[in-house]
Amino acid sequence: MNDRATLRLWGWPVALAVLSAVGLLSALLGDGAWDALSWAALGLPTGVAGWHALRH
């Protein structure tokens, strides 16, 4: 598999995993803006998963 095919296959799952990790860490780090960041960072992957589940 070349680099372009690998990026096409794994790009979005890796991006969603990193976003989830950022959300979890921001939830642990503080309050206020950190909470807003964690809601957004954890809500987006959940929304994407729900959209794909309802689409199929």
PyMOL Python script that loads the backbone (N, CA, C, O; Angstrom):
from pymol import cmd

cmd.read_pdbstr("""\
ATOM      1  N   MET A   1       0.839  -1.163   0.000  1.00  0.00           N
ATOM      2  CA  MET A   1       0.000   0.000   0.000  1.00  0.00           C
ATOM      3  C   MET A   1       0.897   1.245   0.000  1.00  0.00           C
ATOM      4  O   MET A   1       1.863   1.326   0.759  1.00  0.00           O
ATOM      5  N   ASN A   2       0.570   2.187  -0.843  1.00  0.00           N
ATOM      6  CA  ASN A   2       1.381   3.403  -0.851  1.00  0.00           C
ATOM      7  C   ASN A   2       0.884   4.390   0.206  1.00  0.00           C
ATOM      8  O   ASN A   2      -0.134   4.160   0.858  1.00  0.00           O
ATOM      9  N   ASP A   3       1.616   5.486   0.363  1.00  0.00           N
ATOM     10  CA  ASP A   3       1.286   6.459   1.414  1.00  0.00           C
ATOM     11  C   ASP A   3      -0.077   7.105   1.205  1.00  0.00           C
ATOM     12  O   ASP A   3      -0.797   7.363   2.169  1.00  0.00           O
ATOM     13  N   ARG A   4      -0.429   7.365  -0.029  1.00  0.00           N
ATOM     14  CA  ARG A   4      -1.710   8.022  -0.304  1.00  0.00           C
ATOM     15  C   ARG A   4      -2.883   7.104   0.059  1.00  0.00           C
ATOM     16  O   ARG A   4      -3.876   7.559   0.627  1.00  0.00           O
ATOM     17  N   ALA A   5      -2.769   5.832  -0.264  1.00  0.00           N
ATOM     18  CA  ALA A   5      -3.831   4.885   0.072  1.00  0.00           C
ATOM     19  C   ALA A   5      -3.933   4.698   1.587  1.00  0.00           C
ATOM     20  O   ALA A   5      -5.030   4.567   2.129  1.00  0.00           O
ATOM     21  N   THR A   6      -2.797   4.688   2.255  1.00  0.00           N
ATOM     22  CA  THR A   6      -2.798   4.554   3.710  1.00  0.00           C
ATOM     23  C   THR A   6      -3.467   5.762   4.359  1.00  0.00           C
ATOM     24  O   THR A   6      -4.277   5.607   5.274  1.00  0.00           O
ATOM     25  N   LEU A   7      -3.137   6.950   3.896  1.00  0.00           N
ATOM     26  CA  LEU A   7      -3.752   8.156   4.434  1.00  0.00           C
ATOM     27  C   LEU A   7      -5.242   8.184   4.147  1.00  0.00           C
ATOM     28  O   LEU A   7      -6.033   8.602   4.993  1.00  0.00           O
ATOM     29  N   ARG A   8      -5.626   7.743   2.967  1.00  0.00           N
ATOM     30  CA  ARG A   8      -7.048   7.731   2.620  1.00  0.00           C
ATOM     31  C   ARG A   8      -7.828   6.755   3.507  1.00  0.00           C
ATOM     32  O   ARG A   8      -8.969   7.025   3.881  1.00  0.00           O
ATOM     33  N   LEU A   9      -7.210   5.629   3.837  1.00  0.00           N
ATOM     34  CA  LEU A   9      -7.870   4.620   4.660  1.00  0.00           C
ATOM     35  C   LEU A   9      -7.903   5.007   6.141  1.00  0.00           C
ATOM     36  O   LEU A   9      -8.930   4.842   6.800  1.00  0.00           O
ATOM     37  N   TRP A  10      -6.799   5.516   6.660  1.00  0.00           N
ATOM     38  CA  TRP A  10      -6.657   5.733   8.094  1.00  0.00           C
ATOM     39  C   TRP A  10      -6.722   7.191   8.529  1.00  0.00           C
ATOM     40  O   TRP A  10      -6.670   7.464   9.728  1.00  0.00           O
ATOM     41  N   GLY A  11      -6.831   8.125   7.614  1.00  0.00           N
ATOM     42  CA  GLY A  11      -6.801   9.538   7.971  1.00  0.00           C
ATOM     43  C   GLY A  11      -7.903   9.960   8.926  1.00  0.00           C
ATOM     44  O   GLY A  11      -7.620  10.508   9.991  1.00  0.00           O
ATOM     45  N   TRP A  12      -9.158   9.713   8.561  1.00  0.00           N
ATOM     46  CA  TRP A  12     -10.278  10.125   9.412  1.00  0.00           C
ATOM     47  C   TRP A  12     -10.349   9.353  10.729  1.00  0.00           C
ATOM     48  O   TRP A  12     -10.591   9.974  11.764  1.00  0.00           O
ATOM     49  N   PRO A  13     -10.151   8.040  10.745  1.00  0.00           N
ATOM     50  CA  PRO A  13     -10.171   7.355  12.050  1.00  0.00           C
ATOM     51  C   PRO A  13      -9.091   7.855  13.008  1.00  0.00           C
ATOM     52  O   PRO A  13      -9.333   7.981  14.208  1.00  0.00           O
ATOM     53  N   VAL A  14      -7.915   8.136  12.486  1.00  0.00           N
ATOM     54  CA  VAL A  14      -6.847   8.656  13.353  1.00  0.00           C
ATOM     55  C   VAL A  14      -7.197  10.053  13.840  1.00  0.00           C
ATOM     56  O   VAL A  14      -6.967  10.375  15.006  1.00  0.00           O
ATOM     57  N   ALA A  15      -7.748  10.888  12.968  1.00  0.00           N
ATOM     58  CA  ALA A  15      -8.138  12.243  13.363  1.00  0.00           C
ATOM     59  C   ALA A  15      -9.218  12.201  14.445  1.00  0.00           C
ATOM     60  O   ALA A  15      -9.161  12.973  15.402  1.00  0.00           O
ATOM     61  N   LEU A  16     -10.191  11.317  14.307  1.00  0.00           N
ATOM     62  CA  LEU A  16     -11.241  11.197  15.322  1.00  0.00           C
ATOM     63  C   LEU A  16     -10.690  10.645  16.637  1.00  0.00           C
ATOM     64  O   LEU A  16     -11.150  11.035  17.710  1.00  0.00           O
ATOM     65  N   ALA A  17      -9.720   9.750  16.566  1.00  0.00           N
ATOM     66  CA  ALA A  17      -9.096   9.215  17.783  1.00  0.00           C
ATOM     67  C   ALA A  17      -8.312  10.300  18.513  1.00  0.00           C
ATOM     68  O   ALA A  17      -8.380  10.395  19.738  1.00  0.00           O
ATOM     69  N   VAL A  18      -7.574  11.115  17.774  1.00  0.00           N
ATOM     70  CA  VAL A  18      -6.824  12.214  18.387  1.00  0.00           C
ATOM     71  C   VAL A  18      -7.791  13.227  18.995  1.00  0.00           C
ATOM     72  O   VAL A  18      -7.554  13.734  20.092  1.00  0.00           O
ATOM     73  N   LEU A  19      -8.867  13.520  18.293  1.00  0.00           N
ATOM     74  CA  LEU A  19      -9.864  14.452  18.808  1.00  0.00           C
ATOM     75  C   LEU A  19     -10.497  13.917  20.090  1.00  0.00           C
ATOM     76  O   LEU A  19     -10.742  14.684  21.022  1.00  0.00           O
ATOM     77  N   SER A  20     -10.760  12.628  20.150  1.00  0.00           N
ATOM     78  CA  SER A  20     -11.302  12.021  21.370  1.00  0.00           C
ATOM     79  C   SER A  20     -10.306  12.110  22.524  1.00  0.00           C
ATOM     80  O   SER A  20     -10.687  12.398  23.659  1.00  0.00           O
ATOM     81  N   ALA A  21      -9.045  11.863  22.235  1.00  0.00           N
ATOM     82  CA  ALA A  21      -8.016  11.962  23.275  1.00  0.00           C
ATOM     83  C   ALA A  21      -7.898  13.390  23.788  1.00  0.00           C
ATOM     84  O   ALA A  21      -7.745  13.597  24.991  1.00  0.00           O
ATOM     85  N   VAL A  22      -7.965  14.374  22.905  1.00  0.00           N
ATOM     86  CA  VAL A  22      -7.933  15.780  23.319  1.00  0.00           C
ATOM     87  C   VAL A  22      -9.136  16.089  24.199  1.00  0.00           C
ATOM     88  O   VAL A  22      -9.009  16.791  25.202  1.00  0.00           O
ATOM     89  N   GLY A  23     -10.300  15.569  23.829  1.00  0.00           N
ATOM     90  CA  GLY A  23     -11.495  15.795  24.633  1.00  0.00           C
ATOM     91  C   GLY A  23     -11.391  15.191  26.023  1.00  0.00           C
ATOM     92  O   GLY A  23     -11.781  15.818  27.008  1.00  0.00           O
ATOM     93  N   LEU A  24     -10.873  13.995  26.105  1.00  0.00           N
ATOM     94  CA  LEU A  24     -10.731  13.351  27.406  1.00  0.00           C
ATOM     95  C   LEU A  24      -9.714  14.073  28.283  1.00  0.00           C
ATOM     96  O   LEU A  24      -9.944  14.263  29.478  1.00  0.00           O
ATOM     97  N   LEU A  25      -8.602  14.471  27.699  1.00  0.00           N
ATOM     98  CA  LEU A  25      -7.589  15.192  28.473  1.00  0.00           C
ATOM     99  C   LEU A  25      -8.080  16.564  28.912  1.00  0.00           C
ATOM    100  O   LEU A  25      -7.813  16.983  30.038  1.00  0.00           O
ATOM    101  N   SER A  26      -8.784  17.260  28.051  1.00  0.00           N
ATOM    102  CA  SER A  26      -9.279  18.582  28.432  1.00  0.00           C
ATOM    103  C   SER A  26     -10.343  18.481  29.525  1.00  0.00           C
ATOM    104  O   SER A  26     -10.478  19.391  30.343  1.00  0.00           O
ATOM    105  N   ALA A  27     -11.091  17.394  29.544  1.00  0.00           N
ATOM    106  CA  ALA A  27     -12.074  17.200  30.616  1.00  0.00           C
ATOM    107  C   ALA A  27     -11.381  16.997  31.966  1.00  0.00           C
ATOM    108  O   ALA A  27     -11.914  17.368  33.011  1.00  0.00           O
ATOM    109  N   LEU A  28     -10.201  16.411  31.927  1.00  0.00           N
ATOM    110  CA  LEU A  28      -9.466  16.184  33.172  1.00  0.00           C
ATOM    111  C   LEU A  28      -8.675  17.403  33.634  1.00  0.00           C
ATOM    112  O   LEU A  28      -8.392  17.537  34.824  1.00  0.00           O
ATOM    113  N   LEU A  29      -8.317  18.289  32.714  1.00  0.00           N
ATOM    114  CA  LEU A  29      -7.401  19.377  33.048  1.00  0.00           C
ATOM    115  C   LEU A  29      -8.029  20.548  33.780  1.00  0.00           C
ATOM    116  O   LEU A  29      -7.375  21.151  34.631  1.00  0.00           O
ATOM    117  N   GLY A  30      -9.256  20.887  33.485  1.00  0.00           N
ATOM    118  CA  GLY A  30      -9.777  22.064  34.147  1.00  0.00           C
ATOM    119  C   GLY A  30     -11.252  22.292  33.912  1.00  0.00           C
ATOM    120  O   GLY A  30     -11.973  21.416  33.434  1.00  0.00           O
ATOM    121  N   ASP A  31     -11.685  23.496  34.261  1.00  0.00           N
ATOM    122  CA  ASP A  31     -13.085  23.881  34.145  1.00  0.00           C
ATOM    123  C   ASP A  31     -13.211  25.062  33.195  1.00  0.00           C
ATOM    124  O   ASP A  31     -12.217  25.593  32.701  1.00  0.00           O
ATOM    125  N   GLY A  32     -14.441  25.457  32.954  1.00  0.00           N
ATOM    126  CA  GLY A  32     -14.692  26.619  32.110  1.00  0.00           C
ATOM    127  C   GLY A  32     -14.480  26.300  30.642  1.00  0.00           C
ATOM    128  O   GLY A  32     -15.192  25.478  30.065  1.00  0.00           O
ATOM    129  N   ALA A  33     -13.499  26.955  30.044  1.00  0.00           N
ATOM    130  CA  ALA A  33     -13.212  26.751  28.624  1.00  0.00           C
ATOM    131  C   ALA A  33     -12.771  25.310  28.350  1.00  0.00           C
ATOM    132  O   ALA A  33     -13.028  24.775  27.271  1.00  0.00           O
ATOM    133  N   TRP A  34     -12.119  24.696  29.310  1.00  0.00           N
ATOM    134  CA  TRP A  34     -11.700  23.298  29.130  1.00  0.00           C
ATOM    135  C   TRP A  34     -12.912  22.385  28.974  1.00  0.00           C
ATOM    136  O   TRP A  34     -12.889  21.440  28.186  1.00  0.00           O
ATOM    137  N   ASP A  35     -13.970  22.676  29.732  1.00  0.00           N
ATOM    138  CA  ASP A  35     -15.194  21.882  29.622  1.00  0.00           C
ATOM    139  C   ASP A  35     -15.835  22.051  28.247  1.00  0.00           C
ATOM    140  O   ASP A  35     -16.318  21.087  27.655  1.00  0.00           O
ATOM    141  N   ALA A  36     -15.833  23.278  27.750  1.00  0.00           N
ATOM    142  CA  ALA A  36     -16.393  23.523  26.414  1.00  0.00           C
ATOM    143  C   ALA A  36     -15.584  22.788  25.349  1.00  0.00           C
ATOM    144  O   ALA A  36     -16.144  22.213  24.415  1.00  0.00           O
ATOM    145  N   LEU A  37     -14.265  22.814  25.499  1.00  0.00           N
ATOM    146  CA  LEU A  37     -13.410  22.094  24.559  1.00  0.00           C
ATOM    147  C   LEU A  37     -13.678  20.592  24.616  1.00  0.00           C
ATOM    148  O   LEU A  37     -13.739  19.931  23.579  1.00  0.00           O
ATOM    149  N   SER A  38     -13.837  20.056  25.814  1.00  0.00           N
ATOM    150  CA  SER A  38     -14.078  18.618  25.942  1.00  0.00           C
ATOM    151  C   SER A  38     -15.428  18.228  25.345  1.00  0.00           C
ATOM    152  O   SER A  38     -15.537  17.182  24.705  1.00  0.00           O
ATOM    153  N   TRP A  39     -16.456  19.052  25.544  1.00  0.00           N
ATOM    154  CA  TRP A  39     -17.770  18.768  24.947  1.00  0.00           C
ATOM    155  C   TRP A  39     -17.677  18.743  23.432  1.00  0.00           C
ATOM    156  O   TRP A  39     -18.214  17.841  22.788  1.00  0.00           O
ATOM    157  N   ALA A  40     -17.004  19.720  22.867  1.00  0.00           N
ATOM    158  CA  ALA A  40     -16.878  19.792  21.407  1.00  0.00           C
ATOM    159  C   ALA A  40     -16.036  18.639  20.871  1.00  0.00           C
ATOM    160  O   ALA A  40     -16.394  18.011  19.875  1.00  0.00           O
ATOM    161  N   ALA A  41     -14.916  18.367  21.536  1.00  0.00           N
ATOM    162  CA  ALA A  41     -13.999  17.340  21.053  1.00  0.00           C
ATOM    163  C   ALA A  41     -14.580  15.937  21.211  1.00  0.00           C
ATOM    164  O   ALA A  41     -14.254  15.052  20.420  1.00  0.00           O
ATOM    165  N   LEU A  42     -15.419  15.714  22.199  1.00  0.00           N
ATOM    166  CA  LEU A  42     -16.041  14.402  22.367  1.00  0.00           C
ATOM    167  C   LEU A  42     -17.366  14.293  21.618  1.00  0.00           C
ATOM    168  O   LEU A  42     -17.794  13.193  21.265  1.00  0.00           O
ATOM    169  N   GLY A  43     -18.004  15.412  21.380  1.00  0.00           N
ATOM    170  CA  GLY A  43     -19.282  15.399  20.675  1.00  0.00           C
ATOM    171  C   GLY A  43     -19.134  15.166  19.179  1.00  0.00           C
ATOM    172  O   GLY A  43     -19.976  14.509  18.567  1.00  0.00           O
ATOM    173  N   LEU A  44     -18.084  15.692  18.593  1.00  0.00           N
ATOM    174  CA  LEU A  44     -17.896  15.538  17.150  1.00  0.00           C
ATOM    175  C   LEU A  44     -17.720  14.072  16.729  1.00  0.00           C
ATOM    176  O   LEU A  44     -18.413  13.638  15.810  1.00  0.00           O
ATOM    177  N   PRO A  45     -16.837  13.294  17.349  1.00  0.00           N
ATOM    178  CA  PRO A  45     -16.746  11.881  16.961  1.00  0.00           C
ATOM    179  C   PRO A  45     -18.044  11.110  17.212  1.00  0.00           C
ATOM    180  O   PRO A  45     -18.394  10.213  16.445  1.00  0.00           O
ATOM    181  N   THR A  46     -18.753  11.461  18.284  1.00  0.00           N
ATOM    182  CA  THR A  46     -20.038  10.818  18.566  1.00  0.00           C
ATOM    183  C   THR A  46     -21.051  11.156  17.482  1.00  0.00           C
ATOM    184  O   THR A  46     -21.805  10.291  17.037  1.00  0.00           O
ATOM    185  N   GLY A  47     -21.066  12.396  17.066  1.00  0.00           N
ATOM    186  CA  GLY A  47     -21.968  12.816  15.996  1.00  0.00           C
ATOM    187  C   GLY A  47     -21.644  12.142  14.670  1.00  0.00           C
ATOM    188  O   GLY A  47     -22.546  11.740  13.935  1.00  0.00           O
ATOM    189  N   VAL A  48     -20.368  12.019  14.369  1.00  0.00           N
ATOM    190  CA  VAL A  48     -19.958  11.340  13.130  1.00  0.00           C
ATOM    191  C   VAL A  48     -20.373   9.871  13.166  1.00  0.00           C
ATOM    192  O   VAL A  48     -20.866   9.341  12.171  1.00  0.00           O
ATOM    193  N   ALA A  49     -20.176   9.218  14.301  1.00  0.00           N
ATOM    194  CA  ALA A  49     -20.573   7.807  14.427  1.00  0.00           C
ATOM    195  C   ALA A  49     -22.080   7.650  14.305  1.00  0.00           C
ATOM    196  O   ALA A  49     -22.557   6.725  13.649  1.00  0.00           O
ATOM    197  N   GLY A  50     -22.829   8.544  14.931  1.00  0.00           N
ATOM    198  CA  GLY A  50     -24.289   8.489  14.830  1.00  0.00           C
ATOM    199  C   GLY A  50     -24.773   8.732  13.423  1.00  0.00           C
ATOM    200  O   GLY A  50     -25.698   8.070  12.953  1.00  0.00           O
ATOM    201  N   TRP A  51     -24.148   9.685  12.742  1.00  0.00           N
ATOM    202  CA  TRP A  51     -24.528   9.974  11.361  1.00  0.00           C
ATOM    203  C   TRP A  51     -24.291   8.761  10.453  1.00  0.00           C
ATOM    204  O   TRP A  51     -25.128   8.431   9.613  1.00  0.00           O
ATOM    205  N   HIS A  52     -23.148   8.107  10.633  1.00  0.00           N
ATOM    206  CA  HIS A  52     -22.857   6.918   9.826  1.00  0.00           C
ATOM    207  C   HIS A  52     -23.789   5.762  10.178  1.00  0.00           C
ATOM    208  O   HIS A  52     -24.185   4.995   9.300  1.00  0.00           O
ATOM    209  N   ALA A  53     -24.143   5.634  11.454  1.00  0.00           N
ATOM    210  CA  ALA A  53     -25.045   4.558  11.845  1.00  0.00           C
ATOM    211  C   ALA A  53     -26.444   4.754  11.260  1.00  0.00           C
ATOM    212  O   ALA A  53     -27.074   3.794  10.815  1.00  0.00           O
ATOM    213  N   LEU A  54     -26.923   5.986  11.263  1.00  0.00           N
ATOM    214  CA  LEU A  54     -28.254   6.249  10.736  1.00  0.00           C
ATOM    215  C   LEU A  54     -28.289   6.254   9.215  1.00  0.00           C
ATOM    216  O   LEU A  54     -29.327   5.977   8.612  1.00  0.00           O
ATOM    217  N   ARG A  55     -27.174   6.563   8.605  1.00  0.00           N
ATOM    218  CA  ARG A  55     -27.086   6.603   7.151  1.00  0.00           C
ATOM    219  C   ARG A  55     -27.195   5.222   6.525  1.00  0.00           C
ATOM    220  O   ARG A  55     -27.758   5.063   5.442  1.00  0.00           O
ATOM    221  N   HIS A  56     -26.655   4.230   7.212  1.00  0.00           N
ATOM    222  CA  HIS A  56     -26.673   2.871   6.671  1.00  0.00           C
ATOM    223  C   HIS A  56     -27.802   2.127   7.315  1.00  0.00           C
ATOM    224  O   HIS A  56     -28.018   0.953   7.016  1.00  0.00           O
TER     225      HIS A  56
END
""", "prot")
cmd.dss("prot")
cmd.show_as("cartoon", "prot")
cmd.util.cbc("prot")
cmd.orient("prot")
